[in-house]
Amino acid sequence: MGVPANNSVLAISETQSNKRRRNKSIVWEHFTLVAINGDCTRAFCNQCKKSFAYVTGTKSAGTSHLKRHISLGICPANRLNQGKNQVTLYNPASQARVSTTFRARKNSRATPPSFDQDSCNYMIAKMVIQHDYPLQIVEDAGFAKFARTLQPNFISSVDAVEKLVMNIYSRCKQNLLNLLGEIPGRPSLTLDMRTSDRSVGYLFITGYFIDHHWKFHRRLLNVITVPHPDLEYSFSHAVSTCLTDWCFESKLFTLTVDESIANEAVRGNLRSLLSIKNLILDGQLIIGRCFARVLSQLAQDALESMAQIVEKVRQSVKYVKTEDVHEKKFFELKKQLQVPSAKELAIDDYAKWNTTYQMLMAASELKEVFYCLDTSDPDYKVTISMDEWKQVEVLCKYLKVFHDSAIILAAPVYRMSSTFFREVWMIQRELMRSASSDDHFISTFTKPLSEKFDKYWKDCNLVLAVAAVMDPRFKMKYVVFSFEKIYNDGADSWIKTVDDGLHELFLDYFVQSLPPPVFVEDAFENGIKPEAYQEGESLLNGDCFSDFDVYVNDFSKSHHDMKSELDEYLEETLLPQVQEFDVLGWWEMNKVKYPILSKMASDILCIPVSTVLPDSIFDTVKRHIDRFRSSLKPSTLQALFCAKDWMQFESSELPLKIPIGNLKIEH
């Protein structure tokens, strides 16, 4: 029954409806009351136009059946438009829920939520930080129009949002200062340089440390603008600023430096800085190159050495993937040839070398299809010989070695430094062996790679070997095994270097654990008087020698204890070689048994080997600061980058009103 359209049918007027009672039910958003005659009124569904009894004479049918028509999905038009105008579904088990839902919606219409300008600005500031939006977004015409559509009273400005960004940064920084003030060990830092179009450098300094609960932390500490990145002292000055900012002056353990800033002059300046700030092992633990960038450079060199073949494969993959007709013919041929590969072809991204590796791997497994493709598709003009496909297979073999190590760096769960001695050693061994291969193609291909990686190996093998010793599955036995596999009879000098460094480092920690000596001046100040010297008493009598004997005996015991804690650990049986092993958890459980060695282990295990974040591990180009960010004030730029990193670790929402008067920071 449709809605009557003739003049005899009159809609109930507002006056008539008010005589009965005002229609406050939510159903009247979906139904229209129509007077059929003097004593009959029906409710017509606005969507499907079906009519329902409402008033007949003096009897009223109520609204329950109208609610069911909408909430149960009986209305056919409502089912069609459910995705666009979805209403609360009726739950047969609880009719009361429908009433509650309708009541809640009715009340929400009666008392709309109040508008809070401060809350809106705060959420926009968070949005800008978390999603890298420009501050100017709040003044863009499109955003302003959108915001005022939602709330006409909303007004914001760049200055207001920038102030809130700085407040959020200040609050997060204070939390991080509190955390760092409680760590028992020494943090390590990475230095990563980024550039901009303005010939200004930006030094990203990231801290790595373990808290008193033996939990690992990685935090971006500073983004320091370097106006003259070509000046050698610029980096040591930036590091000094960071150490002062975070109260690390006497606690810094070591540095891992990006290769682009790690020339000898810069490293010399950094060593000089660290020698003032308590240098460990004369700077031998400074890692002068980023492992991720070393792997990236090796991969790029390998790809460049076979650039022509790689380009042929790339064009072949593009031919298949850019036309549906071509792809259909390709897979029909694959089916005919019964090639078992399940690899998916994908065009690579020049900015990510792992995508080129994956493209080559997939194409190599489908080489028979490509080899025969011109017979079934005359438009395919690329010719790749079987010899060239063999070269692609060789290339993929070595790219896989680099890729497997890079995957560990890119993992969401951070791996301790003890993991990477094995990775670096395996690459060094494989490249050394291949460079001396009898196969001329393989030796020619790998020799430049081996020479380049050898420099990295010599630069970092000591620190990585010491870290491996701190893993109870490896200890010195794995270090000895590894060096002997590479150097055979010449391994002794390499092993001795690691053993000496390990004991020297432990000696540093042992000395730090001793109570401070009491000097004569201190004793006088504390009211302690020296024994009276009796006239005629020889300074070389037996009592003096006895005191000396006690001193020597105490020193020998201390020295013996110092050696025994380290040597006892090294002499104990190795733990089983399980894949997933919590090395920090092991040291936490054994910190009572090894009180000094456990402190040393906690510092060594969090030494970083890479200066870049996991999402940049496969990058072929260095990250660049865009025009918007490079135009910001240095303090604002630092706040945006650091706050984004810190906010992901905040356990709860930051307060809107942030007390910054008592913060120990400056903008």
Secondary structure as a PSIPRED ss2 file (coil, helix, strand):
# PSIPRED VFORMAT (PSIPRED V4.0)

   1 M C   1.000  0.000  0.000
   2 G C   1.000  0.000  0.000
   3 V C   1.000  0.000  0.000
   4 P C   1.000  0.000  0.000
   5 A C   1.000  0.000  0.000
   6 N C   1.000  0.000  0.000
   7 N C   1.000  0.000  0.000
   8 S C   1.000  0.000  0.000
   9 V C   1.000  0.000  0.000
  10 L E   0.000  0.000  1.000
  11 A E   0.000  0.000  1.000
  12 I C   1.000  0.000  0.000
  13 S C   1.000  0.000  0.000
  14 E H   0.000  1.000  0.000
  15 T H   0.000  1.000  0.000
  16 Q H   0.000  1.000  0.000
  17 S H   0.000  1.000  0.000
  18 N H   0.000  1.000  0.000
  19 K H   0.000  1.000  0.000
  20 R H   0.000  1.000  0.000
  21 R C   1.000  0.000  0.000
  22 R C   1.000  0.000  0.000
  23 N C   1.000  0.000  0.000
  24 K C   1.000  0.000  0.000
  25 S C   1.000  0.000  0.000
  26 I H   0.000  1.000  0.000
  27 V H   0.000  1.000  0.000
  28 W H   0.000  1.000  0.000
  29 E H   0.000  1.000  0.000
  30 H C   1.000  0.000  0.000
  31 F E   0.000  0.000  1.000
  32 T E   0.000  0.000  1.000
  33 L E   0.000  0.000  1.000
  34 V E   0.000  0.000  1.000
  35 A E   0.000  0.000  1.000
  36 I E   0.000  0.000  1.000
  37 N E   0.000  0.000  1.000
  38 G C   1.000  0.000  0.000
  39 D C   1.000  0.000  0.000
  40 C E   0.000  0.000  1.000
  41 T E   0.000  0.000  1.000
  42 R E   0.000  0.000  1.000
  43 A E   0.000  0.000  1.000
  44 F E   0.000  0.000  1.000
  45 C E   0.000  0.000  1.000
  46 N C   1.000  0.000  0.000
  47 Q C   1.000  0.000  0.000
  48 C C   1.000  0.000  0.000
  49 K C   1.000  0.000  0.000
  50 K C   1.000  0.000  0.000
  51 S E   0.000  0.000  1.000
  52 F E   0.000  0.000  1.000
  53 A E   0.000  0.000  1.000
  54 Y E   0.000  0.000  1.000
  55 V E   0.000  0.000  1.000
  56 T E   0.000  0.000  1.000
  57 G C   1.000  0.000  0.000
  58 T C   1.000  0.000  0.000
  59 K E   0.000  0.000  1.000
  60 S E   0.000  0.000  1.000
  61 A C   1.000  0.000  0.000
  62 G C   1.000  0.000  0.000
  63 T C   1.000  0.000  0.000
  64 S H   0.000  1.000  0.000
  65 H H   0.000  1.000  0.000
  66 L H   0.000  1.000  0.000
  67 K H   0.000  1.000  0.000
  68 R H   0.000  1.000  0.000
  69 H H   0.000  1.000  0.000
  70 I H   0.000  1.000  0.000
  71 S H   0.000  1.000  0.000
  72 L C   1.000  0.000  0.000
  73 G C   1.000  0.000  0.000
  74 I C   1.000  0.000  0.000
  75 C C   1.000  0.000  0.000
  76 P H   0.000  1.000  0.000
  77 A H   0.000  1.000  0.000
  78 N H   0.000  1.000  0.000
  79 R H   0.000  1.000  0.000
  80 L H   0.000  1.000  0.000
  81 N C   1.000  0.000  0.000
  82 Q C   1.000  0.000  0.000
  83 G C   1.000  0.000  0.000
  84 K C   1.000  0.000  0.000
  85 N C   1.000  0.000  0.000
  86 Q C   1.000  0.000  0.000
  87 V C   1.000  0.000  0.000
  88 T C   1.000  0.000  0.000
  89 L C   1.000  0.000  0.000
  90 Y C   1.000  0.000  0.000
  91 N C   1.000  0.000  0.000
  92 P C   1.000  0.000  0.000
  93 A C   1.000  0.000  0.000
  94 S C   1.000  0.000  0.000
  95 Q H   0.000  1.000  0.000
  96 A H   0.000  1.000  0.000
  97 R H   0.000  1.000  0.000
  98 V H   0.000  1.000  0.000
  99 S H   0.000  1.000  0.000
 100 T H   0.000  1.000  0.000
 101 T H   0.000  1.000  0.000
 102 F H   0.000  1.000  0.000
 103 R H   0.000  1.000  0.000
 104 A H   0.000  1.000  0.000
 105 R H   0.000  1.000  0.000
 106 K H   0.000  1.000  0.000
 107 N H   0.000  1.000  0.000
 108 S H   0.000  1.000  0.000
 109 R H   0.000  1.000  0.000
 110 A H   0.000  1.000  0.000
 111 T C   1.000  0.000  0.000
 112 P C   1.000  0.000  0.000
 113 P C   1.000  0.000  0.000
 114 S C   1.000  0.000  0.000
 115 F C   1.000  0.000  0.000
 116 D C   1.000  0.000  0.000
 117 Q H   0.000  1.000  0.000
 118 D H   0.000  1.000  0.000
 119 S H   0.000  1.000  0.000
 120 C H   0.000  1.000  0.000
 121 N H   0.000  1.000  0.000
 122 Y H   0.000  1.000  0.000
 123 M H   0.000  1.000  0.000
 124 I H   0.000  1.000  0.000
 125 A H   0.000  1.000  0.000
 126 K H   0.000  1.000  0.000
 127 M H   0.000  1.000  0.000
 128 V H   0.000  1.000  0.000
 129 I H   0.000  1.000  0.000
 130 Q H   0.000  1.000  0.000
 131 H H   0.000  1.000  0.000
 132 D C   1.000  0.000  0.000
 133 Y C   1.000  0.000  0.000
 134 P C   1.000  0.000  0.000
 135 L H   0.000  1.000  0.000
 136 Q H   0.000  1.000  0.000
 137 I H   0.000  1.000  0.000
 138 V H   0.000  1.000  0.000
 139 E H   0.000  1.000  0.000
 140 D C   1.000  0.000  0.000
 141 A H   0.000  1.000  0.000
 142 G H   0.000  1.000  0.000
 143 F H   0.000  1.000  0.000
 144 A H   0.000  1.000  0.000
 145 K H   0.000  1.000  0.000
 146 F H   0.000  1.000  0.000
 147 A H   0.000  1.000  0.000
 148 R H   0.000  1.000  0.000
 149 T H   0.000  1.000  0.000
 150 L H   0.000  1.000  0.000
 151 Q C   1.000  0.000  0.000
 152 P C   1.000  0.000  0.000
 153 N C   1.000  0.000  0.000
 154 F C   1.000  0.000  0.000
 155 I C   1.000  0.000  0.000
 156 S C   1.000  0.000  0.000
 157 S C   1.000  0.000  0.000
 158 V H   0.000  1.000  0.000
 159 D H   0.000  1.000  0.000
 160 A H   0.000  1.000  0.000
 161 V H   0.000  1.000  0.000
 162 E H   0.000  1.000  0.000
 163 K H   0.000  1.000  0.000
 164 L H   0.000  1.000  0.000
 165 V H   0.000  1.000  0.000
 166 M H   0.000  1.000  0.000
 167 N H   0.000  1.000  0.000
 168 I H   0.000  1.000  0.000
 169 Y H   0.000  1.000  0.000
 170 S H   0.000  1.000  0.000
 171 R H   0.000  1.000  0.000
 172 C H   0.000  1.000  0.000
 173 K H   0.000  1.000  0.000
 174 Q H   0.000  1.000  0.000
 175 N H   0.000  1.000  0.000
 176 L H   0.000  1.000  0.000
 177 L H   0.000  1.000  0.000
 178 N H   0.000  1.000  0.000
 179 L H   0.000  1.000  0.000
 180 L H   0.000  1.000  0.000
 181 G H   0.000  1.000  0.000
 182 E C   1.000  0.000  0.000
 183 I C   1.000  0.000  0.000
 184 P C   1.000  0.000  0.000
 185 G C   1.000  0.000  0.000
 186 R C   1.000  0.000  0.000
 187 P C   1.000  0.000  0.000
 188 S E   0.000  0.000  1.000
 189 L E   0.000  0.000  1.000
 190 T E   0.000  0.000  1.000
 191 L E   0.000  0.000  1.000
 192 D E   0.000  0.000  1.000
 193 M E   0.000  0.000  1.000
 194 R E   0.000  0.000  1.000
 195 T E   0.000  0.000  1.000
 196 S E   0.000  0.000  1.000
 197 D C   1.000  0.000  0.000
 198 R C   1.000  0.000  0.000
 199 S C   1.000  0.000  0.000
 200 V C   1.000  0.000  0.000
 201 G E   0.000  0.000  1.000
 202 Y E   0.000  0.000  1.000
 203 L E   0.000  0.000  1.000
 204 F E   0.000  0.000  1.000
 205 I E   0.000  0.000  1.000
 206 T E   0.000  0.000  1.000
 207 G E   0.000  0.000  1.000
 208 Y E   0.000  0.000  1.000
 209 F E   0.000  0.000  1.000
 210 I E   0.000  0.000  1.000
 211 D C   1.000  0.000  0.000
 212 H C   1.000  0.000  0.000
 213 H C   1.000  0.000  0.000
 214 W C   1.000  0.000  0.000
 215 K C   1.000  0.000  0.000
 216 F E   0.000  0.000  1.000
 217 H E   0.000  0.000  1.000
 218 R E   0.000  0.000  1.000
 219 R E   0.000  0.000  1.000
 220 L E   0.000  0.000  1.000
 221 L E   0.000  0.000  1.000
 222 N E   0.000  0.000  1.000
 223 V E   0.000  0.000  1.000
 224 I E   0.000  0.000  1.000
 225 T E   0.000  0.000  1.000
 226 V E   0.000  0.000  1.000
 227 P C   1.000  0.000  0.000
 228 H C   1.000  0.000  0.000
 229 P C   1.000  0.000  0.000
 230 D C   1.000  0.000  0.000
 231 L C   1.000  0.000  0.000
 232 E C   1.000  0.000  0.000
 233 Y H   0.000  1.000  0.000
 234 S H   0.000  1.000  0.000
 235 F H   0.000  1.000  0.000
 236 S H   0.000  1.000  0.000
 237 H H   0.000  1.000  0.000
 238 A H   0.000  1.000  0.000
 239 V H   0.000  1.000  0.000
 240 S H   0.000  1.000  0.000
 241 T H   0.000  1.000  0.000
 242 C H   0.000  1.000  0.000
 243 L H   0.000  1.000  0.000
 244 T H   0.000  1.000  0.000
 245 D H   0.000  1.000  0.000
 246 W C   1.000  0.000  0.000
 247 C C   1.000  0.000  0.000
 248 F C   1.000  0.000  0.000
 249 E C   1.000  0.000  0.000
 250 S C   1.000  0.000  0.000
 251 K C   1.000  0.000  0.000
 252 L C   1.000  0.000  0.000
 253 F C   1.000  0.000  0.000
 254 T C   1.000  0.000  0.000
 255 L E   0.000  0.000  1.000
 256 T E   0.000  0.000  1.000
 257 V E   0.000  0.000  1.000
 258 D C   1.000  0.000  0.000
 259 E H   0.000  1.000  0.000
 260 S H   0.000  1.000  0.000
 261 I H   0.000  1.000  0.000
 262 A C   1.000  0.000  0.000
 263 N C   1.000  0.000  0.000
 264 E H   0.000  1.000  0.000
 265 A H   0.000  1.000  0.000
 266 V H   0.000  1.000  0.000
 267 R H   0.000  1.000  0.000
 268 G H   0.000  1.000  0.000
 269 N H   0.000  1.000  0.000
 270 L H   0.000  1.000  0.000
 271 R H   0.000  1.000  0.000
 272 S H   0.000  1.000  0.000
 273 L H   0.000  1.000  0.000
 274 L H   0.000  1.000  0.000
 275 S H   0.000  1.000  0.000
 276 I H   0.000  1.000  0.000
 277 K C   1.000  0.000  0.000
 278 N C   1.000  0.000  0.000
 279 L C   1.000  0.000  0.000
 280 I C   1.000  0.000  0.000
 281 L H   0.000  1.000  0.000
 282 D H   0.000  1.000  0.000
 283 G H   0.000  1.000  0.000
 284 Q C   1.000  0.000  0.000
 285 L C   1.000  0.000  0.000
 286 I C   1.000  0.000  0.000
 287 I E   0.000  0.000  1.000
 288 G C   1.000  0.000  0.000
 289 R C   1.000  0.000  0.000
 290 C C   1.000  0.000  0.000
 291 F H   0.000  1.000  0.000
 292 A H   0.000  1.000  0.000
 293 R H   0.000  1.000  0.000
 294 V H   0.000  1.000  0.000
 295 L H   0.000  1.000  0.000
 296 S H   0.000  1.000  0.000
 297 Q H   0.000  1.000  0.000
 298 L H   0.000  1.000  0.000
 299 A H   0.000  1.000  0.000
 300 Q H   0.000  1.000  0.000
 301 D H   0.000  1.000  0.000
 302 A H   0.000  1.000  0.000
 303 L H   0.000  1.000  0.000
 304 E H   0.000  1.000  0.000
 305 S H   0.000  1.000  0.000
 306 M C   1.000  0.000  0.000
 307 A H   0.000  1.000  0.000
 308 Q H   0.000  1.000  0.000
 309 I H   0.000  1.000  0.000
 310 V H   0.000  1.000  0.000
 311 E H   0.000  1.000  0.000
 312 K H   0.000  1.000  0.000
 313 V H   0.000  1.000  0.000
 314 R H   0.000  1.000  0.000
 315 Q H   0.000  1.000  0.000
 316 S H   0.000  1.000  0.000
 317 V H   0.000  1.000  0.000
 318 K H   0.000  1.000  0.000
 319 Y H   0.000  1.000  0.000
 320 V H   0.000  1.000  0.000
 321 K H   0.000  1.000  0.000
 322 T C   1.000  0.000  0.000
 323 E C   1.000  0.000  0.000
 324 D H   0.000  1.000  0.000
 325 V H   0.000  1.000  0.000
 326 H H   0.000  1.000  0.000
 327 E H   0.000  1.000  0.000
 328 K H   0.000  1.000  0.000
 329 K H   0.000  1.000  0.000
 330 F H   0.000  1.000  0.000
 331 F H   0.000  1.000  0.000
 332 E H   0.000  1.000  0.000
 333 L H   0.000  1.000  0.000
 334 K H   0.000  1.000  0.000
 335 K H   0.000  1.000  0.000
 336 Q H   0.000  1.000  0.000
 337 L H   0.000  1.000  0.000
 338 Q C   1.000  0.000  0.000
 339 V C   1.000  0.000  0.000
 340 P C   1.000  0.000  0.000
 341 S C   1.000  0.000  0.000
 342 A C   1.000  0.000  0.000
 343 K C   1.000  0.000  0.000
 344 E C   1.000  0.000  0.000
 345 L C   1.000  0.000  0.000
 346 A C   1.000  0.000  0.000
 347 I C   1.000  0.000  0.000
 348 D C   1.000  0.000  0.000
 349 D C   1.000  0.000  0.000
 350 Y C   1.000  0.000  0.000
 351 A C   1.000  0.000  0.000
 352 K E   0.000  0.000  1.000
 353 W H   0.000  1.000  0.000
 354 N H   0.000  1.000  0.000
 355 T H   0.000  1.000  0.000
 356 T H   0.000  1.000  0.000
 357 Y H   0.000  1.000  0.000
 358 Q H   0.000  1.000  0.000
 359 M H   0.000  1.000  0.000
 360 L H   0.000  1.000  0.000
 361 M H   0.000  1.000  0.000
 362 A H   0.000  1.000  0.000
 363 A H   0.000  1.000  0.000
 364 S H   0.000  1.000  0.000
 365 E H   0.000  1.000  0.000
 366 L C   1.000  0.000  0.000
 367 K H   0.000  1.000  0.000
 368 E H   0.000  1.000  0.000
 369 V H   0.000  1.000  0.000
 370 F H   0.000  1.000  0.000
 371 Y H   0.000  1.000  0.000
 372 C H   0.000  1.000  0.000
 373 L H   0.000  1.000  0.000
 374 D H   0.000  1.000  0.000
 375 T H   0.000  1.000  0.000
 376 S H   0.000  1.000  0.000
 377 D C   1.000  0.000  0.000
 378 P C   1.000  0.000  0.000
 379 D C   1.000  0.000  0.000
 380 Y C   1.000  0.000  0.000
 381 K C   1.000  0.000  0.000
 382 V C   1.000  0.000  0.000
 383 T C   1.000  0.000  0.000
 384 I C   1.000  0.000  0.000
 385 S C   1.000  0.000  0.000
 386 M H   0.000  1.000  0.000
 387 D H   0.000  1.000  0.000
 388 E H   0.000  1.000  0.000
 389 W H   0.000  1.000  0.000
 390 K H   0.000  1.000  0.000
 391 Q H   0.000  1.000  0.000
 392 V H   0.000  1.000  0.000
 393 E H   0.000  1.000  0.000
 394 V H   0.000  1.000  0.000
 395 L H   0.000  1.000  0.000
 396 C H   0.000  1.000  0.000
 397 K H   0.000  1.000  0.000
 398 Y H   0.000  1.000  0.000
 399 L H   0.000  1.000  0.000
 400 K H   0.000  1.000  0.000
 401 V H   0.000  1.000  0.000
 402 F H   0.000  1.000  0.000
 403 H H   0.000  1.000  0.000
 404 D H   0.000  1.000  0.000
 405 S H   0.000  1.000  0.000
 406 A H   0.000  1.000  0.000
 407 I H   0.000  1.000  0.000
 408 I H   0.000  1.000  0.000
 409 L H   0.000  1.000  0.000
 410 A H   0.000  1.000  0.000
 411 A C   1.000  0.000  0.000
 412 P C   1.000  0.000  0.000
 413 V C   1.000  0.000  0.000
 414 Y C   1.000  0.000  0.000
 415 R C   1.000  0.000  0.000
 416 M C   1.000  0.000  0.000
 417 S H   0.000  1.000  0.000
 418 S H   0.000  1.000  0.000
 419 T H   0.000  1.000  0.000
 420 F H   0.000  1.000  0.000
 421 F H   0.000  1.000  0.000
 422 R H   0.000  1.000  0.000
 423 E H   0.000  1.000  0.000
 424 V H   0.000  1.000  0.000
 425 W H   0.000  1.000  0.000
 426 M H   0.000  1.000  0.000
 427 I H   0.000  1.000  0.000
 428 Q H   0.000  1.000  0.000
 429 R H   0.000  1.000  0.000
 430 E H   0.000  1.000  0.000
 431 L H   0.000  1.000  0.000
 432 M H   0.000  1.000  0.000
 433 R H   0.000  1.000  0.000
 434 S H   0.000  1.000  0.000
 435 A H   0.000  1.000  0.000
 436 S C   1.000  0.000  0.000
 437 S C   1.000  0.000  0.000
 438 D C   1.000  0.000  0.000
 439 D C   1.000  0.000  0.000
 440 H H   0.000  1.000  0.000
 441 F H   0.000  1.000  0.000
 442 I H   0.000  1.000  0.000
 443 S H   0.000  1.000  0.000
 444 T H   0.000  1.000  0.000
 445 F H   0.000  1.000  0.000
 446 T H   0.000  1.000  0.000
 447 K H   0.000  1.000  0.000
 448 P H   0.000  1.000  0.000
 449 L H   0.000  1.000  0.000
 450 S H   0.000  1.000  0.000
 451 E H   0.000  1.000  0.000
 452 K H   0.000  1.000  0.000
 453 F H   0.000  1.000  0.000
 454 D H   0.000  1.000  0.000
 455 K H   0.000  1.000  0.000
 456 Y H   0.000  1.000  0.000
 457 W H   0.000  1.000  0.000
 458 K H   0.000  1.000  0.000
 459 D H   0.000  1.000  0.000
 460 C H   0.000  1.000  0.000
 461 N H   0.000  1.000  0.000
 462 L H   0.000  1.000  0.000
 463 V H   0.000  1.000  0.000
 464 L H   0.000  1.000  0.000
 465 A H   0.000  1.000  0.000
 466 V H   0.000  1.000  0.000
 467 A H   0.000  1.000  0.000
 468 A H   0.000  1.000  0.000
 469 V H   0.000  1.000  0.000
 470 M C   1.000  0.000  0.000
 471 D C   1.000  0.000  0.000
 472 P C   1.000  0.000  0.000
 473 R C   1.000  0.000  0.000
 474 F C   1.000  0.000  0.000
 475 K H   0.000  1.000  0.000
 476 M H   0.000  1.000  0.000
 477 K H   0.000  1.000  0.000
 478 Y H   0.000  1.000  0.000
 479 V H   0.000  1.000  0.000
 480 V H   0.000  1.000  0.000
 481 F H   0.000  1.000  0.000
 482 S H   0.000  1.000  0.000
 483 F H   0.000  1.000  0.000
 484 E H   0.000  1.000  0.000
 485 K H   0.000  1.000  0.000
 486 I H   0.000  1.000  0.000
 487 Y H   0.000  1.000  0.000
 488 N H   0.000  1.000  0.000
 489 D H   0.000  1.000  0.000
 490 G H   0.000  1.000  0.000
 491 A H   0.000  1.000  0.000
 492 D H   0.000  1.000  0.000
 493 S H   0.000  1.000  0.000
 494 W H   0.000  1.000  0.000
 495 I H   0.000  1.000  0.000
 496 K H   0.000  1.000  0.000
 497 T H   0.000  1.000  0.000
 498 V H   0.000  1.000  0.000
 499 D H   0.000  1.000  0.000
 500 D H   0.000  1.000  0.000
 501 G H   0.000  1.000  0.000
 502 L H   0.000  1.000  0.000
 503 H H   0.000  1.000  0.000
 504 E H   0.000  1.000  0.000
 505 L H   0.000  1.000  0.000
 506 F H   0.000  1.000  0.000
 507 L H   0.000  1.000  0.000
 508 D H   0.000  1.000  0.000
 509 Y H   0.000  1.000  0.000
 510 F H   0.000  1.000  0.000
 511 V H   0.000  1.000  0.000
 512 Q H   0.000  1.000  0.000
 513 S H   0.000  1.000  0.000
 514 L C   1.000  0.000  0.000
 515 P C   1.000  0.000  0.000
 516 P C   1.000  0.000  0.000
 517 P C   1.000  0.000  0.000
 518 V C   1.000  0.000  0.000
 519 F C   1.000  0.000  0.000
 520 V H   0.000  1.000  0.000
 521 E H   0.000  1.000  0.000
 522 D H   0.000  1.000  0.000
 523 A H   0.000  1.000  0.000
 524 F H   0.000  1.000  0.000
 525 E H   0.000  1.000  0.000
 526 N C   1.000  0.000  0.000
 527 G C   1.000  0.000  0.000
 528 I C   1.000  0.000  0.000
 529 K C   1.000  0.000  0.000
 530 P C   1.000  0.000  0.000
 531 E C   1.000  0.000  0.000
 532 A C   1.000  0.000  0.000
 533 Y C   1.000  0.000  0.000
 534 Q C   1.000  0.000  0.000
 535 E C   1.000  0.000  0.000
 536 G C   1.000  0.000  0.000
 537 E C   1.000  0.000  0.000
 538 S C   1.000  0.000  0.000
 539 L C   1.000  0.000  0.000
 540 L C   1.000  0.000  0.000
 541 N C   1.000  0.000  0.000
 542 G H   0.000  1.000  0.000
 543 D H   0.000  1.000  0.000
 544 C H   0.000  1.000  0.000
 545 F H   0.000  1.000  0.000
 546 S H   0.000  1.000  0.000
 547 D H   0.000  1.000  0.000
 548 F H   0.000  1.000  0.000
 549 D H   0.000  1.000  0.000
 550 V H   0.000  1.000  0.000
 551 Y H   0.000  1.000  0.000
 552 V H   0.000  1.000  0.000
 553 N H   0.000  1.000  0.000
 554 D H   0.000  1.000  0.000
 555 F H   0.000  1.000  0.000
 556 S H   0.000  1.000  0.000
 557 K H   0.000  1.000  0.000
 558 S H   0.000  1.000  0.000
 559 H H   0.000  1.000  0.000
 560 H H   0.000  1.000  0.000
 561 D H   0.000  1.000  0.000
 562 M H   0.000  1.000  0.000
 563 K H   0.000  1.000  0.000
 564 S H   0.000  1.000  0.000
 565 E H   0.000  1.000  0.000
 566 L H   0.000  1.000  0.000
 567 D H   0.000  1.000  0.000
 568 E H   0.000  1.000  0.000
 569 Y H   0.000  1.000  0.000
 570 L H   0.000  1.000  0.000
 571 E H   0.000  1.000  0.000
 572 E C   1.000  0.000  0.000
 573 T C   1.000  0.000  0.000
 574 L C   1.000  0.000  0.000
 575 L C   1.000  0.000  0.000
 576 P C   1.000  0.000  0.000
 577 Q C   1.000  0.000  0.000
 578 V C   1.000  0.000  0.000
 579 Q C   1.000  0.000  0.000
 580 E C   1.000  0.000  0.000
 581 F C   1.000  0.000  0.000
 582 D C   1.000  0.000  0.000
 583 V H   0.000  1.000  0.000
 584 L H   0.000  1.000  0.000
 585 G H   0.000  1.000  0.000
 586 W H   0.000  1.000  0.000
 587 W H   0.000  1.000  0.000
 588 E H   0.000  1.000  0.000
 589 M H   0.000  1.000  0.000
 590 N C   1.000  0.000  0.000
 591 K C   1.000  0.000  0.000
 592 V C   1.000  0.000  0.000
 593 K C   1.000  0.000  0.000
 594 Y C   1.000  0.000  0.000
 595 P H   0.000  1.000  0.000
 596 I H   0.000  1.000  0.000
 597 L H   0.000  1.000  0.000
 598 S H   0.000  1.000  0.000
 599 K H   0.000  1.000  0.000
 600 M H   0.000  1.000  0.000
 601 A H   0.000  1.000  0.000
 602 S H   0.000  1.000  0.000
 603 D H   0.000  1.000  0.000
 604 I H   0.000  1.000  0.000
 605 L H   0.000  1.000  0.000
 606 C C   1.000  0.000  0.000
 607 I C   1.000  0.000  0.000
 608 P C   1.000  0.000  0.000
 609 V C   1.000  0.000  0.000
 610 S C   1.000  0.000  0.000
 611 T C   1.000  0.000  0.000
 612 V C   1.000  0.000  0.000
 613 L C   1.000  0.000  0.000
 614 P H   0.000  1.000  0.000
 615 D H   0.000  1.000  0.000
 616 S H   0.000  1.000  0.000
 617 I C   1.000  0.000  0.000
 618 F C   1.000  0.000  0.000
 619 D E   0.000  0.000  1.000
 620 T C   1.000  0.000  0.000
 621 V C   1.000  0.000  0.000
 622 K C   1.000  0.000  0.000
 623 R C   1.000  0.000  0.000
 624 H E   0.000  0.000  1.000
 625 I E   0.000  0.000  1.000
 626 D C   1.000  0.000  0.000
 627 R H   0.000  1.000  0.000
 628 F H   0.000  1.000  0.000
 629 R H   0.000  1.000  0.000
 630 S H   0.000  1.000  0.000
 631 S C   1.000  0.000  0.000
 632 L C   1.000  0.000  0.000
 633 K C   1.000  0.000  0.000
 634 P H   0.000  1.000  0.000
 635 S H   0.000  1.000  0.000
 636 T H   0.000  1.000  0.000
 637 L H   0.000  1.000  0.000
 638 Q H   0.000  1.000  0.000
 639 A H   0.000  1.000  0.000
 640 L H   0.000  1.000  0.000
 641 F H   0.000  1.000  0.000
 642 C H   0.000  1.000  0.000
 643 A H   0.000  1.000  0.000
 644 K H   0.000  1.000  0.000
 645 D H   0.000  1.000  0.000
 646 W H   0.000  1.000  0.000
 647 M H   0.000  1.000  0.000
 648 Q C   1.000  0.000  0.000
 649 F C   1.000  0.000  0.000
 650 E C   1.000  0.000  0.000
 651 S C   1.000  0.000  0.000
 652 S C   1.000  0.000  0.000
 653 E C   1.000  0.000  0.000
 654 L C   1.000  0.000  0.000
 655 P C   1.000  0.000  0.000
 656 L C   1.000  0.000  0.000
 657 K C   1.000  0.000  0.000
 658 I C   1.000  0.000  0.000
 659 P C   1.000  0.000  0.000
 660 I C   1.000  0.000  0.000
 661 G C   1.000  0.000  0.000
 662 N C   1.000  0.000  0.000
 663 L C   1.000  0.000  0.000
 664 K C   1.000  0.000  0.000
 665 I C   1.000  0.000  0.000
 666 E C   1.000  0.000  0.000
 667 H C   1.000  0.000  0.000
